[in-house]
């Protein structure tokens, strides 16, 4: 089941080494991505504008809402 993109409004990557992930804040005070990677606050991250393209293929799959089935 795909999650609406609005659920992951932020964009980030691990300091130049990762694709761009769809990110959201979680109740414990940290952040996680649509592909379930935990963004550890102890490590550096590059925060990007919210309209930045998502390049993580797993985040794209999780945030793409499909309107029908593929035949």
BATORDO-156983 format. One line per 5 residues: their letters; for each residue x, y, z of N, C-alpha, C, O, CB. Coordinates in pm, 1 decimal, padded with zeros to 6 digits. Glycine has a CB too. Layout:
BEGIN
a> X,Y,Z,X,Y,Z,X,Y,Z,X,Y,Z,X,Y,Z  ...;
//
This chain:
BEGIN
xxxxx> 00084.0,-00117.5,00000.0,00000.0,00000.0,00000.0,00088.6,00123.8,00000.0,00178.7,00136.6,00082.8,-00095.6,-00000.2,00121.2  00063.1,00212.3,-00090.9,00141.3,00335.8,-00100.0,00089.9,00437.9,00000.6,-00029.5,00444.8,00029.4,00135.7,00393.8,-00243.2  00181.7,00516.0,00052.5,00146.6,00622.3,00145.9,00139.6,00754.1,00071.2,00222.7,00779.6,-00016.0,00248.5,00630.4,00262.1  00042.9,00838.1,00103.0,00034.8,00967.0,00033.5,00162.2,01048.0,00054.1,00217.6,01047.7,00164.0,-00086.8,01047.2,00082.4  00210.1,01117.2,-00049.0,00332.7,01196.5,-00036.6,00326.9,01298.1,00076.9,00430.1,01331.2,00135.2,00360.3,01268.0,-00166.3;
xxxxx> 00208.1,01347.8,00108.8,00194.9,01446.8,00216.1,00242.2,01390.7,00350.5,00278.3,01467.5,00439.7,00049.3,01493.4,00227.3  00242.3,01258.8,00365.9,00289.0,01196.1,00489.2,00440.3,01209.7,00506.8,00491.1,01194.5,00617.9,00249.8,01049.3,00490.7  00511.7,01237.8,00399.6,00657.3,01251.1,00402.1,00696.3,01382.0,00333.8,00748.3,01379.8,00222.3,00726.1,01129.3,00332.5  00671.9,01496.6,00399.2,00689.2,01626.2,00333.3,00833.1,01675.8,00323.1,00860.5,01768.7,00247.2,00609.9,01727.3,00405.0  00925.1,01616.2,00397.6,01062.9,01664.9,00401.3,01150.5,01586.3,00304.2,01114.6,01476.7,00261.2,01119.8,01655.1,00543.8;
xxxxx> 01265.5,01643.6,00270.4,01361.7,01577.8,00182.0,01499.9,01584.5,00246.1,01540.2,01689.2,00296.7,01362.8,01644.0,00040.6  01572.5,01472.9,00243.9,01706.3,01469.6,00303.3,01786.9,01356.1,00243.1,01733.0,01263.0,00183.2,01698.4,01454.2,00456.6  01916.8,01367.0,00260.9,02006.5,01256.5,00227.7,02122.7,01261.0,00324.0,02151.6,01364.6,00383.8,02055.8,01264.2,00079.5  02189.5,01147.4,00338.6,02308.0,01140.5,00422.8,02420.1,01213.3,00350.9,02466.2,01167.4,00246.4,02347.5,00992.6,00454.6  02463.3,01321.8,00402.8,02572.7,01406.9,00353.1,02637.1,01362.9,00222.5,02752.2,01319.4,00221.2,02677.6,01414.2,00455.4;
xxxxx> 02564.2,01374.1,00114.1,02619.1,01352.4,-00018.4,02640.8,01208.4,-00060.1,02691.7,01184.3,-00169.6,02744.6,01421.4,-00027.8  02604.1,01111.2,00023.0,02631.6,00972.4,-00011.3,02507.2,00894.6,-00049.4,02517.9,00783.9,-00102.2,02699.2,00904.7,00102.9  02392.8,00948.1,-00024.8,02267.2,00876.9,-00042.6,02182.5,00940.9,-00150.1,02203.5,01056.9,-00185.5,02190.4,00871.7,00087.4  02087.0,00866.3,-00202.1,01986.1,00931.6,-00284.9,01898.3,01020.3,-00195.6,01906.6,01013.0,-00073.0,01899.6,00826.0,-00361.5  01816.7,01101.5,-00255.8,01726.5,01189.3,-00180.5,01606.9,01106.6,-00133.5,01539.4,01041.1,-00212.8,01679.7,01311.7,-00267.7;
xxxxx> 01582.6,01111.6,-00002.3,01473.9,01035.8,00059.8,01356.0,01126.2,00091.7,01372.2,01246.3,00113.3,01522.8,00966.4,00187.2  01237.1,01067.0,00094.4,01117.6,01132.5,00146.7,01118.8,01108.4,00297.5,01132.6,00994.4,00341.9,00984.2,01077.4,00078.6  01104.6,01214.5,00375.9,01126.3,01206.6,00520.6,01008.0,01266.3,00595.7,00940.3,01356.8,00546.9,01256.3,01279.1,00560.0  00984.6,01213.6,00715.6,00886.1,01272.9,00805.8,00940.3,01271.1,00947.7,01026.3,01189.9,00981.9,00750.8,01197.7,00798.0  00889.0,01361.3,01029.1,00920.7,01361.6,01171.6,00837.1,01253.1,01238.0,00724.4,01225.8,01196.4,00893.8,01502.1,01236.6;
xxxxx> 00892.9,01191.8,01341.0,00816.1,01092.4,01415.3,00808.7,01133.6,01561.4,00883.8,01220.3,01606.1,00879.0,00951.4,01401.3  00719.8,01072.4,01634.2,00688.4,01114.8,01770.3,00806.2,01109.0,01866.0,00808.6,01183.9,01963.8,00578.7,01031.0,01824.0  00903.4,01023.4,01841.6,01016.7,01011.0,01932.9,01118.3,01122.9,01915.3,01221.3,01124.5,01982.8,01084.4,00877.8,01913.0  01090.2,01216.7,01825.1,01178.8,01331.1,01808.9,01278.4,01318.3,01696.6,01355.8,01410.8,01671.9,01251.4,01354.3,01933.5  01278.4,01206.8,01628.5,01370.1,01188.9,01516.6,01297.2,01197.0,01384.7,01187.7,01252.4,01375.6,01442.5,01056.3,01527.7;
xxxxx> 01358.8,01141.4,01283.2,01300.4,01139.6,01149.2,01320.0,01001.6,01088.9,01419.1,00934.1,01116.8,01363.8,01249.0,01058.5  01225.2,00960.3,01006.4,01245.7,00839.6,00927.7,01201.5,00865.1,00785.1,01134.6,00963.9,00755.0,01169.2,00719.9,00988.1  01240.3,00774.0,00698.9,01213.4,00790.5,00557.0,01102.0,00695.2,00515.0,01067.7,00602.1,00587.7,01341.2,00766.0,00473.3  01046.7,00719.6,00397.7,00941.6,00632.2,00346.1,00992.4,00489.5,00327.9,00914.4,00394.6,00336.1,00888.1,00686.0,00213.5  01123.0,00473.4,00303.3,01180.8,00339.4,00287.2,01229.6,00282.6,00420.5,01303.9,00184.5,00424.1,01296.7,00343.4,00187.0;
xxxxx> 01186.8,00345.8,00529.7,01209.5,00297.9,00666.4,01352.7,00310.7,00716.9,01391.8,00238.9,00809.0,01169.3,00156.4,00675.2  01430.7,00399.7,00659.2,01563.2,00429.1,00713.3,01545.8,00532.0,00824.8,01475.7,00631.8,00807.7,01661.3,00481.8,00601.3  01609.0,00507.5,00937.1,01606.9,00601.7,01048.2,01717.5,00703.1,01026.5,01833.0,00665.2,01007.0,01623.5,00529.0,01185.0  01683.9,00832.4,01029.6,01786.0,00936.4,01016.2,01837.8,00970.1,01155.2,01775.0,01045.5,01229.5,01729.1,01064.1,00944.8  01950.4,00914.5,01188.8,02011.8,00932.7,01319.9,02059.5,01075.9,01335.5,02141.0,01122.3,01255.8,02128.5,00834.7,01339.7;
xxxxx> 02010.2,01147.8,01437.4,02050.6,01286.8,01455.3,02199.6,01304.3,01484.8,02251.8,01415.2,01473.0,01971.0,01347.6,01566.1  02269.1,01196.4,01523.1,02412.3,01205.7,01551.3,02495.6,01211.7,01423.4,02613.1,01248.0,01428.5,02456.5,01087.3,01636.0  02437.8,01177.5,01311.1,02508.5,01180.3,01183.2,02464.8,01300.6,01101.5,02352.5,01349.2,01115.2,02484.1,01050.6,01104.4  02554.1,01347.5,01017.0,02520.2,01465.0,00937.1,02426.1,01426.7,00823.6,02439.0,01321.2,00761.5,02647.5,01531.2,00881.0  02331.7,01515.7,00799.2,02236.4,01499.4,00691.1,02232.3,01627.4,00611.6,02259.5,01735.7,00663.4,02096.2,01462.5,00744.1;
xxxxx> 02198.9,01614.0,00489.0,02179.7,01730.7,00405.0,02029.3,01745.5,00385.6,01965.9,01664.9,00317.5,02256.2,01717.5,00267.0  01972.9,01850.3,00446.7,01830.4,01877.4,00430.9,01810.1,01956.6,00303.4,01884.3,02050.8,00275.4,01773.2,01954.1,00553.3  01711.2,01919.2,00227.4,01685.7,01978.5,00096.9,01547.1,02042.6,00094.7,01462.7,02009.6,00178.0,01698.1,01872.3,-00014.4  01522.7,02133.4,00000.8,01389.5,02193.4,-00010.5,01282.5,02085.4,-00031.8,01308.7,01982.4,-00093.9,01386.3,02295.3,-00126.6  01163.7,02109.9,00019.7,01054.4,02013.3,00011.5,01011.9,01976.3,-00128.2,00949.5,01872.1,-00148.5,00938.4,02065.3,00082.7;
xxxxx> 01044.7,02060.4,-00225.6,01007.2,02028.0,-00363.6,01119.7,01956.8,-00439.5,01110.4,01937.1,-00560.7,00968.1,02155.0,-00437.6  01226.2,01918.2,-00367.8,01335.6,01843.3,-00431.4,01285.2,01706.7,-00476.7,01202.5,01644.6,-00410.0,01456.0,01827.0,-00333.9  01335.3,01661.4,-00589.3,01294.2,01530.9,-00642.2,01343.6,01418.6,-00552.0,01458.0,01420.4,-00506.5,01347.3,01511.1,-00785.4  01257.6,01321.4,-00526.5,01295.1,01201.8,-00451.6,01368.7,01109.7,-00548.3,01317.1,01078.7,-00655.7,01169.1,01130.5,-00387.9  01489.8,01065.3,-00510.7,01566.1,00976.9,-00598.2,01586.2,00837.0,-00540.3,01641.9,00750.0,-00607.3,01699.7,01038.4,-00627.4;
xxxxx> 01542.2,00814.6,-00418.4,01548.0,00680.1,-00360.0,01433.5,00598.4,-00420.5,01316.6,00633.0,-00403.3,01538.0,00684.7,-00201.6  01466.7,00491.0,-00490.7,01362.6,00413.1,-00558.7,01261.9,00353.7,-00460.5,01143.7,00342.2,-00493.0,01426.0,00301.4,-00640.8  01306.9,00316.1,-00341.6,01214.0,00260.7,-00242.9,01120.9,00367.2,-00186.4,01003.3,00339.7,-00162.3,01291.1,00194.5,-00129.7  01171.5,00487.9,-00165.0,01084.7,00597.2,-00119.2,00983.1,00633.1,-00227.1,00867.2,00661.7,-00197.1,01168.7,00721.5,-00081.4  01026.9,00631.6,-00352.5,00934.7,00660.6,-00463.4,00821.6,00557.9,-00464.6,00704.9,00594.4,-00478.7,01010.0,00660.1,-00600.1;
xxxxx> 00855.5,00430.6,-00449.9,00753.1,00325.3,-00449.2,00654.8,00345.1,-00334.3,00534.4,00326.2,-00351.6,00818.7,00186.8,-00438.7  00705.3,00382.8,-00217.6,00619.7,00396.8,-00100.0,00531.6,00521.2,-00104.1,00428.1,00525.2,-00037.5,00704.3,00399.9,00023.9  00570.3,00621.7,-00180.4,00492.4,00745.8,-00182.3,00414.1,00766.0,-00311.3,00343.8,00866.0,-00325.7,00583.7,00863.2,-00161.1  00424.9,00673.8,-00404.0,00350.1,00685.2,-00528.8,00213.3,00621.2,-00510.2,00201.7,00501.0,-00486.3,00426.9,00618.5,-00646.8  00111.9,00702.7,-00521.3,-00024.6,00653.9,-00505.6,-00073.3,00604.5,-00641.2,-00074.6,00679.2,-00739.0,-00118.8,00765.1,-00448.7;
xxxxx> -00112.8,00479.2,-00645.5,-00164.4,00424.1,-00770.4,-00316.4,00434.0,-00771.1,-00381.0,00419.1,-00667.3,-00118.8,00277.0,-00789.3  -00372.1,00459.0,-00887.5,-00516.9,00474.4,-00898.3,-00584.4,00351.3,-00956.5,-00707.1,00346.8,-00966.3,-00549.7,00594.5,-00982.8  -00508.3,00254.5,-00994.1,-00567.0,00133.0,-01050.2,-00465.2,00022.1,-01056.3,-00348.8,00040.2,-01020.6,-00623.6,00159.4,-01188.8  -00509.7,-00091.4,-01101.3,-00419.9,-00205.6,-01112.6,-00360.8,-00212.0,-01252.0,-00423.2,-00171.1,-01349.9,-00493.2,-00336.1,-01079.6  -00240.2,-00263.9,-01258.9,-00176.5,-00285.4,-01388.4,-00233.3,-00413.9,-01448.1,-00238.5,-00516.6,-01380.3,-00020.0,-00293.2,-01374.8;
x> -00275.5,-00409.2,-01573.0,-00334.6,-00530.7,-01632.9,-00233.3,-00642.9,-01644.8,-00266.5,-00751.2,-01692.8,-00392.1,-00499.6,-01770.9;
//
